[in-house]
Every structure is written in structure tokens, then in C-alpha cells.
Amino acid sequence: MASRALFNSQLIQITKRPGVRYTSQFVAQREAVKHHAAESAETWKKICIFVCIPTLLASGVNAYNLMKAHEKHQAEHPHEWVQYPYMNMRGKDYFWGKNSLFFNPKVNHPVEE
């Protein structure tokens, strides 16, 4: 391994001419890739700032307006609960009470005695 590194360094020394900057095809290709990557990154940065963020804000405002309209509709026409025999079947109560751990009185029907 060390002999190969030594040979490569000697080969580069032989091929270099004094006073001439040495650039290989590989180095030129890497520089072109770096330049292209910088342009692409700038493009995607602009897309994120000027397209994605306003789109997310508009979607958030739309979702908020829909939620408010839905709440208003629910207040005007409340849901009537129907107690089916298969709902809230329990062999015994939970140790914290009759309702499940995820009980929400706005959307779930409470367990009746």
C-alpha cells in the first residue's frame, strides 16, 4: 500500500511541469459537479421559500376556516346519540371509572348506568 502511494506521488511529480497548474480530468469533472450542485441547491432553496411555505400557509388557513365552519354547523345541528346494545359493553369498570382512557365528552357518548 505504501509503495503504491509512493509510486503515485512520484508519477504525479514526473507528469507535472514546473510553473504549470496541474488539473486532471477528474478534478475538472468534480469542479463541474460542485458548480452544478450549488446551482441546484439554490434552485431548491428558492422553491422551498417561494412555493412550499406559502402553500403550507394557505393550506393551514383553509383547514382553519373549514374547521370553524364545521364547528358552526355542529352547533346548529347537534348529533343525536343512539344507544345500541353493542356500544360501551364492559364486563367490569376500569379502575379510573366507566369511560375509556380516550373518552372525549364532545365526540363520545358517555356510558349510562
N, C-alpha and C positions, 0 to 999 in steps of 0.2 A: 504494500500500500504506500509506504513511504517512498519507495523507488519510483512508483508511478507519479506521485505528486512532484517529486524532484524532476522527473523526465518532462512532465507537462510544463513546469515552470521554466525549464531550460529551453523547451520548444518555443514557448512564448517569447523568451528573451531573444532567440535566434530570429523569429519572424518579425519582431518589432524593429523598426528603423529609428534611429535617434532623431528626436525632434518632430516625429510624426505621431499624432494621436492614434492609438490603436483602437479600432472598433471592429468587432466581428459582426457577422450576420445575426448571430444570436442576440447580441447586445442591442442592435438596431431593432430587431423584432420585439424585444422586451420593452424598449422605449416606446415603440408604436402602440403596444398593448397598454402601457401605462397611460399614454395620452388618450387613447380611446376609452379606457375605464374612467378617467377623470371627466370626460365629456358625458359619458353615460350616467355617471353618478350625479352630475349637475342636472341633467335632464330629469332624472327620477326625483331629485330633491324638489325641483320646480313643480313636478306633477303632484307630489305629496302636499306641498304648501298651497298651491293654487287650485287643485282639483279635489283631493281627498278631504282636506279639512273643511272646506265649505260644504261639500256633500254630506259629511257627517253632521255638521251643524244643522243643515236643512232637514236631514232625516230626524234629528233629535227634536226639532221644533214641530215637525209633522207628527211624530209619535206623541208628544205632549198635548197637542191640540186634539188628536184622536182620543187620548185618554180622558181629557176633560169633557169631550162630547159624550163619551161612553158613561162617565160618572153622572152627567146631567140626565141622560136617558134612563139610567138605573134608578135615579132619584124620582123621576116621573112615573116609572113603571117598575115598582119593586117586584122581585121574584117571589112567587108563592111556592112555599115548600110543600112537597107531598111526602108523607112518611110511608115509605114502602117497607114491607116486613123484613127485607134483607138488609136494610140500612142500619148501621150502628149496632150490629149484633155483637154482643160481648158475653163471654162465659162468666167473667167477673170484671170488676172495675180495675182500672190502672191504679197504681199506688198514689198517683197525683190527682186522681179524680176520674170522672166518667168520660171526658173527651180525650182524643188522641193528643200526642205531643205536638202535632202540626195543626191543631184546631185554630181556626180564624173565624170569629163570630160574624165578620162581614160576608164571608163566602160559604161557610159551612153551617149546616143545620145542627143545633145543639141536641144532645141526647136527652130525650124526655124520660121522666121517671116511669 
